[in-house]
Amino acid sequence: MNVTRRLLDFVFLTLAWLAQGSGLAFGPGHLPPGVETFSGGPIALDLVHDRIFLCDSANHRVLVYDISSGGLGSAPLAVIGQPDTRSTALNGTGEVTPNNRGLAFPDGIAYDAGRDGVWVGDFLNNRVLFFDTRRLTNYPRAEYVIGQKGFRVADAGAGRHNLSGPSGVALSADGKRLFVSDTLNHRVLVFEIELLSSGLAAFGVIGQRDFSAREPGTSAQSLSAPAGLAVDANDQLYVADSENNRVLLFNTLPLRLRHPSSSTIVRDADEALRLTNAALQSRFTPEADRGELVSVSAYAVFGQPDFESAESASGTGGLCCPTAIALDEVNQWMFVADAGNNRIVAYDGNAGDPMRARAIIGQPDPDACSPQPADKGLHDPVGLAIDIVESKLWVSESGNQRLGVYRLNDN
């Protein structure tokens, strides 16, 4: 019996964090080993080398741990953004001017298996950095920078080369494209990274009509403060559109996209979560003269009744400021960190109505949304990562300042 079979009817998962003695629950009283403080942030897993990368956002660093034992190792393997485990200074130096080693509120992370490195959304420095993780050391030097002309510049801007408050980052299924939530420009930029260099120009923009526009909006083609991202094996892009209180689903497989023929909301399970590439191709017409990703429309929305609505809500159909997304493609589940409702919402792609939550973690019922103490539930979850091999969901909380694990088993 897998996760899908376990949830034949709607279930509210109010699982307690695993016992402190198991080494799988860490919080204010039981910090991640080897550090004196932890603020929470996005998460990335490297299951090939049994490592987890934890954005400790307010402490301006990324903590790297071994997870081969099932929990965190006895101390960080390395600290990215700081010279040691005690340092928490802005940019690693306490100076406003950035450099090629420090971070300023890292708010997005993705592991790049093809390069054995991590992409980090460096929010306050308006850039994305790439770090080689083949040889882990404290305070490593970034190899590449996107969004700035150099490592000592932090200018905010729009256009093809600039970023303003980048957060979520994700890679395409083949690892050749990088998606970046350019949060304060209310868009997602797409970069070709097969031939990697610093200062890359974006070739695609999602959420704006062109590369110079930067206004928020509520439609199938607009975004408002996008945060976490996820990409599935069919190159469908999931965007946590935080200020619109929804998750949008885009097809990004074609390199040249124009307006779809229709903005009809897709509500069938096969369409919403299991559409084939062939079926999606017909929704777009190619732009003949430019190899750009432009004017892209979402074809599905979670958390709202339509593409023009943006009200926050709880229940099984609502969301409030979603921040992170994790996909279980084997069992067809999507997990969303519904931060404003202090919960995790799970959607079942095999359900009759896949656009409504089938399970909730962190609250006693679907309408509850208050912050929960550490022994009762969740408080501002901001990071998610799923280990499909071990059937575990890693969760990082800002409010309870902890990292924990939920087991997704048959019980």
RAKAQUI-V611593 format. One line per field, one symbol per residue. burial: + if it has 16 or more other ideal C-beta (glycine too) atoms within 10 Angstrom, else -. A space follows every 50 residues. Layout:
# RAKAQUI-V611593
burial: ???
This chain:
# RAKAQUI-V611593
burial: --++--+----+++--++----+++++--+-++++--+++++++++--+- +++++++++++++++++---+++--+++++++--+-++++++-----+-- ++++++++++++--+-+++++++++++++++++--+-+++-+-+++++-- +--+-+-+-+++++++++++++----+++++++++++++++++--+-+-+ -+++++++--+--+-+++-++++++++++++--+++++++++++++++++ ++++++++-+----++--+-+++++----+--++--+----+++++++++ ++++--+--+-++++++++++++++++++-++++++++++++++++++++ +--++++++++++--+-++--+-+--++++++++++++--++++++++++ ++++++-+---
